[in-house]
């Protein structure tokens, strides 16, 4: 189990009311936020690393954390979809749902940007590493 794994998002029963779904969405959003912070730190820490063992460890952590974030983003998308099916007919609920959708979109953008940056770093280091070995 990953050290970045958070509390399980599954429960014994699936939330069915607007309020339960809203609480679940907030919980998932907080979980994603923490994982994205770890993901960004991984990217920042990786820039200064040069040993092949630390690069391999970072790559493994990157892949595990990427999968966890991707899974959590899907859970949030599913929760948002369920929320849209049970919006009460009165009040500010439509605005609240729109805000949850915007948060999901922001998290997807941040995740994809950081993931692309890390993959570019590893490709560059792999290329430089092979050139460095060719020179030896």
N, CA, C and O atoms as a MOPAC input file, in Angstrom:
PM7 MOZYME 1SCF
protein

 N      0.84500 1    -1.18200 1     0.00000 1
 C      0.00000 1     0.00000 1     0.00000 1
 C      0.88700 1     1.24000 1     0.00000 1
 O      1.88000 1     1.28900 1     0.72500 1
 N      0.55000 1     2.21200 1    -0.77900 1
 C      1.33700 1     3.41900 1    -0.92000 1
 C      1.28800 1     4.26400 1     0.34400 1
 O      0.28300 1     4.29100 1     1.05400 1
 N      2.38500 1     4.94800 1     0.61000 1
 C      2.36900 1     5.84200 1     1.76000 1
 C      1.49400 1     7.06200 1     1.48800 1
 O      1.14900 1     7.79500 1     2.41500 1
 N      1.13100 1     7.28400 1     0.22400 1
 C      0.26900 1     8.39000 1    -0.13300 1
 C     -1.20400 1     8.00100 1    -0.12500 1
 O     -2.07700 1     8.85100 1    -0.29600 1
 N     -1.47800 1     6.70000 1     0.07700 1
 C     -2.86100 1     6.23500 1     0.06500 1
 C     -3.60500 1     6.89200 1     1.21700 1
 O     -3.10600 1     6.94300 1     2.34100 1
 N     -4.77300 1     7.38100 1     0.93900 1
 C     -5.55800 1     8.03600 1     1.98000 1
 C     -6.63600 1     7.08700 1     2.47800 1
 O     -6.70200 1     5.92400 1     2.07800 1
 N     -7.45600 1     7.59700 1     3.33800 1
 C     -8.56300 1     6.82300 1     3.87100 1
 C     -9.42200 1     6.35300 1     2.70100 1
 O     -9.64100 1     7.09200 1     1.74100 1
 N     -9.89800 1     5.13700 1     2.79300 1
 C    -10.72800 1     4.58500 1     1.72900 1
 C    -11.94900 1     5.44900 1     1.50100 1
 O    -12.59300 1     5.91000 1     2.44300 1
 N    -12.25600 1     5.65900 1     0.22800 1
 C    -13.40500 1     6.47300 1    -0.11800 1
 C    -14.67600 1     5.64300 1    -0.23100 1
 O    -15.76900 1     6.18800 1    -0.39200 1
 N    -14.53300 1     4.33900 1    -0.14700 1
 C    -15.70200 1     3.47400 1    -0.26400 1
 C    -16.39800 1     3.37900 1     1.08400 1
 O    -15.75700 1     3.37800 1     2.13500 1
 N    -17.69400 1     3.29900 1     1.03200 1
 C    -18.44800 1     3.10200 1     2.25700 1
 C    -19.36200 1     1.90100 1     2.06700 1
 O    -19.49200 1     1.37000 1     0.96300 1
 N    -19.99200 1     1.48100 1     3.15700 1
 C    -20.84000 1     0.30100 1     3.06600 1
 C    -22.08500 1     0.58000 1     2.23400 1
 O    -22.61700 1    -0.33200 1     1.60200 1
 N    -22.55600 1     1.81400 1     2.22100 1
 C    -23.69400 1     2.14200 1     1.37100 1
 C    -23.35900 1     3.37600 1     0.54900 1
 O    -22.60400 1     4.24700 1     0.98200 1
 N    -23.92100 1     3.43000 1    -0.61300 1
 C    -23.66500 1     4.53900 1    -1.51400 1
 C    -24.52100 1     5.73900 1    -1.10800 1
 O    -25.71900 1     5.59400 1    -0.86500 1
 N    -23.90100 1     6.93900 1    -1.03300 1
 C    -24.68300 1     8.12200 1    -0.66700 1
 C    -25.79900 1     8.36000 1    -1.68400 1
 O    -25.61200 1     8.15200 1    -2.88300 1
 N    -26.95100 1     8.79600 1    -1.19700 1
 C    -28.07300 1     8.97400 1    -2.11100 1
 C    -28.70000 1    10.35900 1    -2.03300 1
 O    -29.38300 1    10.77500 1    -2.96900 1
 N    -28.48600 1    11.07400 1    -0.94800 1
 C    -29.08400 1    12.39900 1    -0.83800 1
 C    -28.08100 1    13.45500 1    -1.28800 1
 O    -26.87200 1    13.22400 1    -1.32000 1
 N    -28.61800 1    14.60700 1    -1.63000 1
 C    -27.78000 1    15.72200 1    -2.06300 1
 C    -26.70300 1    16.01900 1    -1.01800 1
 O    -25.52900 1    16.16800 1    -1.35600 1
 N    -27.10000 1    16.10300 1     0.23300 1
 C    -26.15100 1    16.46800 1     1.29100 1
 C    -25.06700 1    15.39900 1     1.45900 1
 O    -23.89800 1    15.73900 1     1.64300 1
 N    -25.42600 1    14.13300 1     1.40000 1
 C    -24.43000 1    13.05900 1     1.50700 1
 C    -23.45200 1    13.11000 1     0.33600 1
 O    -22.24500 1    12.95000 1     0.51800 1
 N    -23.97500 1    13.32900 1    -0.84900 1
 C    -23.11400 1    13.40600 1    -2.03200 1
 C    -22.20800 1    14.62700 1    -1.98300 1
 O    -21.04400 1    14.55500 1    -2.37600 1
 N    -22.73900 1    15.75100 1    -1.50000 1
 C    -21.92200 1    16.96100 1    -1.38000 1
 C    -20.77600 1    16.73900 1    -0.40200 1
 O    -19.64800 1    17.16500 1    -0.65000 1
 N    -21.07100 1    16.06800 1     0.71500 1
 C    -20.02300 1    15.76900 1     1.69000 1
 C    -18.98100 1    14.81700 1     1.10500 1
 O    -17.78100 1    14.97600 1     1.33000 1
 N    -19.45800 1    13.82600 1     0.35200 1
 C    -18.52200 1    12.90600 1    -0.28100 1
 C    -17.64800 1    13.64900 1    -1.30100 1
 O    -16.44500 1    13.39900 1    -1.38300 1
 N    -18.23600 1    14.54100 1    -2.05800 1
 C    -17.46900 1    15.31900 1    -3.03800 1
 C    -16.39000 1    16.15200 1    -2.33500 1
 O    -15.25300 1    16.20500 1    -2.80500 1
 N    -16.72700 1    16.79300 1    -1.23300 1
 C    -15.74200 1    17.58600 1    -0.48300 1
 C    -14.61300 1    16.70000 1     0.05400 1
 O    -13.44300 1    17.08000 1     0.02200 1
 N    -14.98200 1    15.51800 1     0.54500 1
 C    -13.98000 1    14.59100 1     1.04700 1
 C    -13.01700 1    14.18900 1    -0.07800 1
 O    -11.80000 1    14.20000 1     0.10500 1
 N    -13.56700 1    13.84100 1    -1.22600 1
 C    -12.73000 1    13.43200 1    -2.36500 1
 C    -11.87400 1    14.60300 1    -2.83400 1
 O    -10.69900 1    14.42100 1    -3.15400 1
 N    -12.45000 1    15.80200 1    -2.87700 1
 C    -11.67800 1    16.99000 1    -3.28400 1
 C    -10.49900 1    17.22400 1    -2.34700 1
 O     -9.39400 1    17.52200 1    -2.80000 1
 N    -10.72700 1    17.09100 1    -1.04700 1
 C     -9.63100 1    17.26000 1    -0.08000 1
 C     -8.55800 1    16.19200 1    -0.27300 1
 O     -7.36500 1    16.48000 1    -0.17900 1
 N     -8.98600 1    14.96100 1    -0.54100 1
 C     -8.06200 1    13.86400 1    -0.79700 1
 C     -7.20400 1    14.16300 1    -2.04500 1
 O     -5.98400 1    13.99400 1    -2.02400 1
 N     -7.84500 1    14.59700 1    -3.10100 1
 C     -7.12200 1    14.92000 1    -4.34000 1
 C     -6.15600 1    16.07100 1    -4.10100 1
 O     -5.02300 1    16.04800 1    -4.58200 1
 N     -6.60200 1    17.07200 1    -3.36100 1
 C     -5.74400 1    18.22300 1    -3.07600 1
 C     -4.46000 1    17.79000 1    -2.37800 1
 O     -3.37600 1    18.24700 1    -2.74000 1
 N     -4.57000 1    16.91600 1    -1.38400 1
 C     -3.38900 1    16.42900 1    -0.66600 1
 C     -2.46700 1    15.62600 1    -1.59400 1
 O     -1.24500 1    15.75900 1    -1.53700 1
 N     -3.06200 1    14.80400 1    -2.43500 1
 C     -2.26500 1    14.00700 1    -3.36900 1
 C     -1.57300 1    14.88800 1    -4.39300 1
 O     -0.43000 1    14.62400 1    -4.76600 1
 N     -2.25800 1    15.94100 1    -4.85700 1
 C     -1.63800 1    16.85200 1    -5.82100 1
 C     -0.47600 1    17.62400 1    -5.18800 1
 O      0.50900 1    17.93000 1    -5.86100 1
 N     -0.59200 1    17.93100 1    -3.91700 1
 C      0.51800 1    18.58900 1    -3.20900 1
 C      1.72500 1    17.65100 1    -3.18600 1
 O      2.84700 1    18.07100 1    -3.46900 1
 N      1.49500 1    16.38700 1    -2.85100 1
 C      2.58200 1    15.39900 1    -2.84600 1
 C      3.16600 1    15.23300 1    -4.24100 1
 O      4.37900 1    15.10000 1    -4.40200 1
 N      2.31000 1    15.24200 1    -5.23400 1
 C      2.72500 1    15.08300 1    -6.63100 1
 C      3.61700 1    16.25000 1    -7.05600 1
 O      4.64700 1    16.05000 1    -7.70000 1
 N      3.21900 1    17.45400 1    -6.69500 1
 C      4.01400 1    18.63700 1    -7.03100 1
 C      5.35300 1    18.62400 1    -6.29900 1
 O      6.37400 1    19.01900 1    -6.86200 1
 N      5.34800 1    18.17100 1    -5.04500 1
 C      6.60100 1    18.05900 1    -4.28900 1
 C      7.52000 1    17.03900 1    -4.94300 1
 O      8.73300 1    17.23700 1    -5.00100 1
 N      6.94700 1    15.95500 1    -5.43100 1
 C      7.74100 1    14.94600 1    -6.12900 1
 C      8.43800 1    15.57400 1    -7.34000 1
 O      9.61800 1    15.32400 1    -7.58700 1
 N      7.70500 1    16.37800 1    -8.07600 1
 C      8.27900 1    17.04200 1    -9.24600 1
 C      9.38300 1    18.00800 1    -8.83100 1
 O     10.43800 1    18.05200 1    -9.46300 1
 N      9.15100 1    18.77600 1    -7.78200 1
 C     10.14700 1    19.74600 1    -7.31700 1
 C     11.39000 1    19.04900 1    -6.77900 1
 O     12.50700 1    19.48000 1    -7.06400 1
 N     11.21700 1    17.98200 1    -6.00800 1
 C     12.34500 1    17.24700 1    -5.43700 1
 C     13.11800 1    16.49000 1    -6.50000 1
 O     14.32900 1    16.30400 1    -6.38100 1
 N     12.43700 1    16.06100 1    -7.51600 1
 C     13.07900 1    15.26600 1    -8.55900 1
 C     14.09000 1    16.07600 1    -9.35300 1
 O     15.08200 1    15.52400 1    -9.82800 1
 N     13.86100 1    17.34800 1    -9.50400 1
 C     14.75100 1    18.19400 1   -10.30700 1
 C     16.18800 1    18.18900 1    -9.78100 1
 O     17.13400 1    18.29700 1   -10.56200 1
 N     16.35500 1    18.06400 1    -8.46500 1
 C     17.69100 1    18.09300 1    -7.89700 1
 C     18.33500 1    16.72700 1    -7.76100 1
 O     19.49000 1    16.63900 1    -7.34500 1
 N     17.63900 1    15.68000 1    -8.09400 1
 C     18.12000 1    14.31600 1    -7.90500 1
 C     18.89300 1    13.85000 1    -9.11900 1
 O     18.54500 1    14.18600 1   -10.25100 1
 N     19.94200 1    13.07800 1    -8.88800 1
 C     20.73500 1    12.64300 1   -10.03800 1
 C     21.08400 1    11.16100 1   -10.03800 1
 O     21.42000 1    10.62400 1   -11.09300 1
 N     21.02000 1    10.48400 1    -8.90800 1
 C     21.39800 1     9.07600 1    -8.88300 1
 C     20.32700 1     8.22100 1    -9.53800 1
 O     19.14000 1     8.54200 1    -9.47900 1
 N     20.75100 1     7.13800 1   -10.16000 1
 C     19.80000 1     6.28400 1   -10.87400 1
 C     18.83600 1     5.60700 1    -9.92100 1
 O     17.67500 1     5.39600 1   -10.27200 1
 N     19.29400 1     5.25600 1    -8.70400 1
 C     18.38200 1     4.61200 1    -7.74200 1
 C     17.31200 1     5.59000 1    -7.27100 1
 O     16.15300 1     5.20300 1    -7.12200 1
 N     17.67300 1     6.84500 1    -7.03400 1
 C     16.65600 1     7.81900 1    -6.61100 1
 C     15.72000 1     8.15200 1    -7.76800 1
 O     14.54200 1     8.43200 1    -7.55000 1
 N     16.23700 1     8.12300 1    -9.00400 1
 C     15.38100 1     8.34800 1   -10.16500 1
 C     14.37800 1     7.21100 1   -10.31800 1
 O     13.21300 1     7.45100 1   -10.63700 1
 N     14.81700 1     5.98400 1   -10.09300 1
 C     13.92700 1     4.82600 1   -10.20800 1
 C     12.86500 1     4.86800 1    -9.10200 1
 O     11.69100 1     4.59600 1    -9.35300 1
 N     13.28400 1     5.20700 1    -7.88300 1
 C     12.33900 1     5.31200 1    -6.77500 1
 C     11.31500 1     6.40600 1    -7.05600 1
 O     10.12300 1     6.22000 1    -6.81200 1
 N     11.77500 1     7.54100 1    -7.56600 1
 C     10.86500 1     8.62900 1    -7.91300 1
 C      9.89600 1     8.20600 1    -9.00200 1
 O      8.71700 1     8.55600 1    -8.96500 1
 N     10.39600 1     7.45600 1    -9.96700 1
 C      9.53700 1     6.99200 1   -11.06000 1
 C      8.44800 1     6.04900 1   -10.53300 1
 O      7.29000 1     6.14500 1   -10.94000 1
 N      8.81900 1     5.14600 1    -9.63400 1
 C      7.84000 1     4.22900 1    -9.04100 1
 C      6.78800 1     4.98600 1    -8.21800 1
 O      5.59500 1     4.69500 1    -8.30300 1
 N      7.24700 1     5.95700 1    -7.42500 1
 C      6.34200 1     6.77100 1    -6.63100 1
 C      5.42200 1     7.56800 1    -7.55400 1
 O      4.22200 1     7.68500 1    -7.30400 1
 N      5.99300 1     8.10600 1    -8.60800 1
 C      5.22800 1     8.86400 1    -9.60400 1
 C      4.10800 1     8.01600 1   -10.19500 1
 O      2.96800 1     8.47000 1   -10.28800 1
 N      4.42600 1     6.79300 1   -10.59200 1
 C      3.42500 1     5.92600 1   -11.21300 1
 C      2.32300 1     5.54500 1   -10.22300 1
 O      1.14400 1     5.52800 1   -10.57700 1
 N      2.70700 1     5.24100 1    -8.99200 1
 C      1.72000 1     4.88200 1    -7.96900 1
 C      0.81100 1     6.06500 1    -7.66500 1
 O     -0.41100 1     5.92400 1    -7.63000 1
 N      1.40500 1     7.21700 1    -7.44700 1
 C      0.63200 1     8.40800 1    -7.11700 1
 C     -0.23200 1     8.85000 1    -8.29900 1
 O     -1.35100 1     9.32200 1    -8.10100 1
 N      0.27000 1     8.70500 1    -9.51000 1
 C     -0.52100 1     9.03200 1   -10.70100 1
 C     -1.78700 1     8.19600 1   -10.75600 1
 O     -2.86800 1     8.70900 1   -11.04500 1
 N     -1.65200 1     6.91800 1   -10.48200 1
 C     -2.80300 1     6.01100 1   -10.50100 1
 C     -3.80000 1     6.39400 1    -9.41200 1
 O     -5.00600 1     6.40900 1    -9.65800 1
 N     -3.31800 1     6.69900 1    -8.22700 1
 C     -4.20100 1     7.08500 1    -7.13100 1
 C     -4.95800 1     8.36900 1    -7.45400 1
 O     -6.16000 1     8.46000 1    -7.20500 1
 N     -4.26400 1     9.35700 1    -8.00500 1
 C     -4.91400 1    10.62000 1    -8.35400 1
 C     -5.93100 1    10.39600 1    -9.46100 1
 O     -7.04600 1    10.91500 1    -9.39900 1
 N     -5.55600 1     9.62900 1   -10.46600 1
 C     -6.47300 1     9.34100 1   -11.56800 1
 C     -7.74000 1     8.65300 1   -11.04800 1
 O     -8.84900 1     8.99700 1   -11.45800 1
 N     -7.57400 1     7.68900 1   -10.15300 1
 C     -8.72800 1     6.99300 1    -9.56100 1
 C     -9.61600 1     7.96200 1    -8.76700 1
 O    -10.84200 1     7.91100 1    -8.85700 1
 N     -8.98100 1     8.83300 1    -7.99800 1
 C     -9.74700 1     9.79700 1    -7.20000 1
 C    -10.47600 1    10.80000 1    -8.08800 1
 O    -11.60500 1    11.18700 1    -7.78700 1
 N     -9.84300 1    11.22300 1    -9.17500 1
 C    -10.51400 1    12.13100 1   -10.11400 1
 C    -11.74300 1    11.46500 1   -10.72600 1
 O    -12.77400 1    12.11000 1   -10.92200 1
 N    -11.63000 1    10.18800 1   -11.02200 1
 C    -12.78300 1     9.46000 1   -11.57000 1
 C    -13.89600 1     9.34800 1   -10.52600 1
 O    -15.07300 1     9.48600 1   -10.85900 1
 N    -13.52900 1     9.09800 1    -9.26800 1
 C    -14.53200 1     9.02800 1    -8.20500 1
 C    -15.24400 1    10.36600 1    -8.04100 1
 O    -16.45200 1    10.40500 1    -7.81000 1
 N    -14.49800 1    11.46300 1    -8.16100 1
 C    -15.10800 1    12.77900 1    -8.04400 1
 C    -16.03800 1    13.04500 1    -9.22900 1
 O    -17.12400 1    13.59800 1    -9.05300 1
 N    -15.62300 1    12.66000 1   -10.41500 1
 C    -16.49000 1    12.82600 1   -11.59200 1
 C    -17.77900 1    12.02300 1   -11.41500 1
 O    -18.86400 1    12.51200 1   -11.73100 1
 N    -17.66400 1    10.80500 1   -10.91500 1
 C    -18.83800 1     9.96900 1   -10.67400 1
 C    -19.75300 1    10.59800 1    -9.61200 1
 O    -20.97500 1    10.60400 1    -9.76300 1
 N    -19.16300 1    11.11500 1    -8.56300 1
 C    -19.93600 1    11.75300 1    -7.49600 1
 C    -20.66900 1    12.98000 1    -8.04300 1
 O    -21.84500 1    13.18800 1    -7.74400 1
 N    -19.97400 1    13.78900 1    -8.84200 1
 C    -20.60300 1    14.96400 1    -9.44900 1
 C    -21.78200 1    14.55600 1   -10.32800 1
 O    -22.82000 1    15.21700 1   -10.33700 1
 N    -21.61100 1    13.47100 1   -11.05900 1
 C    -22.68600 1    12.98600 1   -11.92800 1
 C    -23.89500 1    12.55300 1   -11.10200 1
 O    -25.03400 1    12.85300 1   -11.45900 1
 N    -23.64700 1    11.85100 1   -10.00300 1
 C    -24.74700 1    11.43500 1    -9.13300 1
 C    -25.42700 1    12.65000 1    -8.49700 1
 O    -26.64200 1    12.66200 1    -8.29800 1
 N    -24.62200 1    13.67700 1    -8.17900 1
 C    -25.19300 1    14.89600 1    -7.60600 1
 C    -26.15000 1    15.55800 1    -8.59300 1
 O    -27.19400 1    16.07700 1    -8.19900 1
 N    -25.79500 1    15.53900 1    -9.87100 1
 C    -26.65400 1    16.18600 1   -10.86200 1
 C    -28.01000 1    15.49700 1   -10.97300 1
 O    -28.98700 1    16.10800 1   -11.40600 1
 N    -28.06800 1    14.23300 1   -10.58300 1
 C    -29.31900 1    13.49500 1   -10.63700 1
 C    -30.23200 1    13.70200 1    -9.45200 1
 O    -31.37000 1    13.23500 1    -9.45800 1
 N    -29.75100 1    14.39700 1    -8.43100 1
 C    -30.61500 1    14.58100 1    -7.25200 1
 C    -30.59500 1    16.01900 1    -6.73700 1
 O    -30.68900 1    16.26000 1    -5.53400 1
 N    -30.47200 1    16.97200 1    -7.66800 1
 C    -30.49800 1    18.39100 1    -7.27600 1
 C    -31.90300 1    18.75600 1    -6.80000 1
 O    -32.88000 1    18.55900 1    -7.52200 1
 N    -31.99500 1    19.28600 1    -5.58600 1
 C    -33.31700 1    19.76600 1    -5.12900 1
 C    -33.79500 1    20.90800 1    -6.03200 1
 O    -32.98800 1    21.63900 1    -6.60700 1
 N    -35.08600 1    21.04400 1    -6.14300 1
 C    -35.66300 1    22.01400 1    -7.08500 1
 C    -35.55900 1    23.46200 1    -6.61600 1
 O    -35.85400 1    24.37100 1    -7.39200 1
 N    -35.16400 1    23.69600 1    -5.41400 1
 C    -35.07700 1    25.05700 1    -4.89100 1
 C    -33.67000 1    25.33700 1    -4.35300 1
 O    -32.92700 1    24.41000 1    -4.02800 1
 N    -33.32100 1    26.59400 1    -4.26300 1
 C    -32.05800 1    26.97800 1    -3.63500 1
 C    -30.91200 1    27.14000 1    -4.60800 1
 O    -31.10500 1    27.26000 1    -5.81700 1
 N    -29.73400 1    27.14100 1    -4.06100 1
 C    -28.48700 1    27.41900 1    -4.78100 1
 C    -27.75200 1    26.14600 1    -5.20300 1
 O    -26.55000 1    26.19600 1    -5.46400 1
 N    -28.41700 1    25.05800 1    -5.27300 1
 C    -27.78000 1    23.76800 1    -5.52200 1
 C    -27.10600 1    23.68900 1    -6.88700 1
 O    -26.03600 1    23.09400 1    -7.01700 1
 N    -27.72400 1    24.28300 1    -7.90400 1
 C    -27.12200 1    24.27800 1    -9.24200 1
 C    -25.77900 1    24.97700 1    -9.23600 1
 O    -24.83400 1    24.52000 1    -9.88000 1
 N    -25.68500 1    26.08700 1    -8.50800 1
 C    -24.41700 1    26.81000 1    -8.39400 1
 C    -23.37500 1    25.96200 1    -7.66300 1
 O    -22.20800 1    25.93900 1    -8.05400 1
 N    -23.78800 1    25.27400 1    -6.61600 1
 C    -22.87400 1    24.41600 1    -5.85900 1
 C    -22.35300 1    23.28500 1    -6.73400 1
 O    -21.15900 1    22.98600 1    -6.71200 1
 N    -23.22800 1    22.65700 1    -7.49800 1
 C    -22.80500 1    21.59300 1    -8.40600 1
 C    -21.83000 1    22.12900 1    -9.45200 1
 O    -20.83400 1    21.47700 1    -9.76300 1
 N    -22.11200 1    23.30700 1    -9.99300 1
 C    -21.21200 1    23.91000 1   -10.97500 1
 C    -19.83800 1    24.14900 1   -10.36000 1
 O    -18.82000 1    23.94300 1   -11.02100 1
 N    -19.80000 1    24.57800 1    -9.11300 1
 C    -18.51700 1    24.81100 1    -8.43200 1
 C    -17.74900 1    23.50300 1    -8.26900 1
 O    -16.53300 1    23.48100 1    -8.46000 1
 N    -18.43000 1    22.41300 1    -7.92000 1
 C    -17.75900 1    21.11300 1    -7.80300 1
 C    -17.20900 1    20.67600 1    -9.16400 1
 O    -16.13000 1    20.08700 1    -9.23300 1
 N    -17.92900 1    20.95300 1   -10.22600 1
 C    -17.45000 1    20.61400 1   -11.57300 1
 C    -16.22100 1    21.44200 1   -11.94500 1
 O    -15.29200 1    20.92900 1   -12.57100 1
 N    -16.21300 1    22.71000 1   -11.56600 1
 C    -15.05800 1    23.57100 1   -11.83400 1
 C    -13.82700 1    23.08900 1   -11.06100 1
 O    -12.71300 1    23.09900 1   -11.58600 1
 N    -14.03700 1    22.67200 1    -9.82300 1
 C    -12.93400 1    22.14300 1    -9.01500 1
 C    -12.36000 1    20.90000 1    -9.67900 1
 O    -11.14100 1    20.75300 1    -9.76900 1
 N    -13.22100 1    20.00700 1   -10.14200 1
 C    -12.77100 1    18.80500 1   -10.85100 1
 C    -11.95900 1    19.18400 1   -12.08600 1
 O    -10.90500 1    18.60000 1   -12.33900 1
 N    -12.43600 1    20.14000 1   -12.84100 1
 C    -11.72400 1    20.58900 1   -14.03900 1
 C    -10.35300 1    21.16900 1   -13.67200 1
 O     -9.36400 1    20.89100 1   -14.35000 1
 N    -10.29000 1    21.96300 1   -12.61700 1
 C     -9.01000 1    22.53300 1   -12.16600 1
 C     -8.03500 1    21.43200 1   -11.74600 1
 O     -6.85900 1    21.46100 1   -12.11100 1
 N     -8.53300 1    20.46400 1   -10.98000 1
 C     -7.67800 1    19.36200 1   -10.54000 1
 C     -7.17900 1    18.53600 1   -11.71900 1
 O     -6.01500 1    18.13700 1   -11.74600 1
 N     -8.04300 1    18.27700 1   -12.68700 1
 C     -7.61500 1    17.55400 1   -13.88800 1
 C     -6.51300 1    18.31000 1   -14.61900 1
 O     -5.52500 1    17.71400 1   -15.04900 1
 N     -6.68400 1    19.62400 1   -14.75900 1
 C     -5.67500 1    20.43800 1   -15.43200 1
 C     -4.34200 1    20.43500 1   -14.70100 1
 O     -3.28900 1    20.28400 1   -15.32000 1
 N     -4.38700 1    20.60200 1   -13.38500 1
 C     -3.15700 1    20.61000 1   -12.59000 1
 C     -2.45500 1    19.25300 1   -12.66300 1
 O     -1.23600 1    19.18400 1   -12.82100 1
 N     -3.23100 1    18.18100 1   -12.54600 1
 C     -2.67800 1    16.82900 1   -12.62000 1
 C     -2.01000 1    16.58200 1   -13.97200 1
 O     -0.87200 1    16.11700 1   -14.03000 1
 N     -2.70900 1    16.88800 1   -15.04400 1
 C     -2.15600 1    16.65000 1   -16.38500 1
 C     -0.92000 1    17.49100 1   -16.65800 1
 O      0.02100 1    17.01700 1   -17.29400 1
 N     -0.91000 1    18.72300 1   -16.18900 1
 C      0.25200 1    19.60200 1   -16.38500 1
 C      1.46900 1    19.06600 1   -15.62800 1
 O      2.55900 1    18.97300 1   -16.19200 1
 N      1.28800 1    18.71600 1   -14.36200 1
 C      2.39800 1    18.20400 1   -13.55400 1
 C      2.89000 1    16.87300 1   -14.10100 1
 O      4.09600 1    16.63000 1   -14.15800 1
 N      1.96900 1    16.01500 1   -14.50200 1
 C      2.33600 1    14.70900 1   -15.06400 1
 C      3.15700 1    14.88600 1   -16.34200 1
 O      4.16900 1    14.21000 1   -16.52600 1
 N      2.73100 1    15.78200 1   -17.21400 1
 C      3.47000 1    16.03300 1   -18.45400 1
 C      4.86300 1    16.59500 1   -18.16100 1
 O      5.83100 1    16.22100 1   -18.82200 1
 N      4.97000 1    17.48100 1   -17.18300 1
 C      6.27700 1    18.03900 1   -16.81200 1
 C      7.21100 1    16.95600 1   -16.28900 1
 O      8.38300 1    16.90800 1   -16.66300 1
 N      6.69200 1    16.08300 1   -15.42200 1
 C      7.52700 1    15.00600 1   -14.88900 1
 C      7.95600 1    14.03500 1   -15.98700 1
 O      9.10700 1    13.59900 1   -16.01600 1
 N      7.04900 1    13.70200 1   -16.87500 1
 C      7.41500 1    12.79500 1   -17.96400 1
 C      8.46500 1    13.42000 1   -18.87400 1
 O      9.35600 1    12.72200 1   -19.35900 1
 N      8.37300 1    14.71400 1   -19.10800 1
 C      9.38000 1    15.40600 1   -19.92600 1
 C     10.74300 1    15.39700 1   -19.23400 1
 O     11.77200 1    15.22200 1   -19.88500 1
 N     10.74600 1    15.58500 1   -17.91500 1
 C     11.99400 1    15.54200 1   -17.14800 1
 C     12.63500 1    14.17000 1   -17.27600 1
 O     13.83800 1    14.06700 1   -17.51900 1
 N     11.83300 1    13.10100 1   -17.11200 1
 C     12.38900 1    11.74500 1   -17.19600 1
 C     12.87500 1    11.41800 1   -18.60600 1
 O     13.90000 1    10.75500 1   -18.76500 1
 N     12.17400 1    11.86100 1   -19.60100 1
 C     12.62600 1    11.61700 1   -20.97400 1
 C     13.95800 1    12.32200 1   -21.23200 1
 O     14.86400 1    11.75700 1   -21.84500 1
 N     14.05900 1    13.54800 1   -20.75900 1
 C     15.29700 1    14.30700 1   -20.93500 1
 C     16.44900 1    13.63500 1   -20.18400 1
 O     17.55200 1    13.51300 1   -20.71600 1
 N     16.19200 1    13.20200 1   -18.94800 1
 C     17.24200 1    12.54900 1   -18.16500 1
 C     17.63900 1    11.21300 1   -18.76800 1
 O     18.81300 1    10.84200 1   -18.73600 1
 N     16.67600 1    10.49000 1   -19.31600 1
 C     16.98700 1     9.22100 1   -19.96500 1
 C     17.85600 1     9.46200 1   -21.19700 1
 O     18.81600 1     8.73100 1   -21.43900 1
 N     17.52100 1    10.47100 1   -21.96000 1
 C     18.30700 1    10.81200 1   -23.14400 1
 C     19.71200 1    11.26400 1   -22.75100 1
 O     20.69800 1    10.82200 1   -23.34200 1
 N     19.80000 1    12.13600 1   -21.76500 1
 C     21.10300 1    12.61200 1   -21.31300 1
 C     21.92800 1    11.48500 1   -20.69700 1
 O     23.14800 1    11.44500 1   -20.85200 1
 N     21.26300 1    10.57800 1   -20.00300 1
 C     21.95600 1     9.44100 1   -19.39100 1
 C     22.53200 1     8.51800 1   -20.45300 1
 O     23.64100 1     8.01100 1   -20.29000 1
 N     21.80400 1     8.29000 1   -21.53300 1
 C     22.31000 1     7.42500 1   -22.58800 1
 C     23.44100 1     8.10900 1   -23.34700 1
 O     24.38600 1     7.44100 1   -23.76700 1
 N     23.36600 1     9.40800 1   -23.53000 1
 C     24.45100 1    10.14100 1   -24.18800 1
 C     25.68700 1    10.12100 1   -23.28800 1
 O     26.80600 1     9.94600 1   -23.77200 1
 N     25.48700 1    10.29800 1   -21.98500 1
 C     26.58300 1    10.28900 1   -21.02600 1
 C     27.28400 1     8.93400 1   -21.03700 1
 O     28.51200 1     8.87900 1   -20.98100 1
 N     26.52300 1     7.83600 1   -21.10700 1
 C     27.11800 1     6.49500 1   -21.14800 1
 C     27.84200 1     6.26700 1   -22.46800 1
 O     28.87400 1     5.59700 1   -22.49800 1
 N     27.31900 1     6.80900 1   -23.54900 1
 C     27.98300 1     6.68100 1   -24.85500 1
 C     29.34000 1     7.38700 1   -24.85300 1
 O     30.26800 1     6.95200 1   -25.53400 1
 N     29.45400 1     8.45800 1   -24.10100 1
 C     30.69400 1     9.22800 1   -24.05600 1
 C     31.76100 1     8.51900 1   -23.19800 1
 O     32.95700 1     8.77000 1   -23.35200 1
 N     31.31700 1     7.64000 1   -22.30300 1
 C     32.28200 1     6.95600 1   -21.40900 1
 C     32.90400 1     5.81600 1   -22.06700 1
 O     33.73300 1     5.13300 1   -21.46600 1

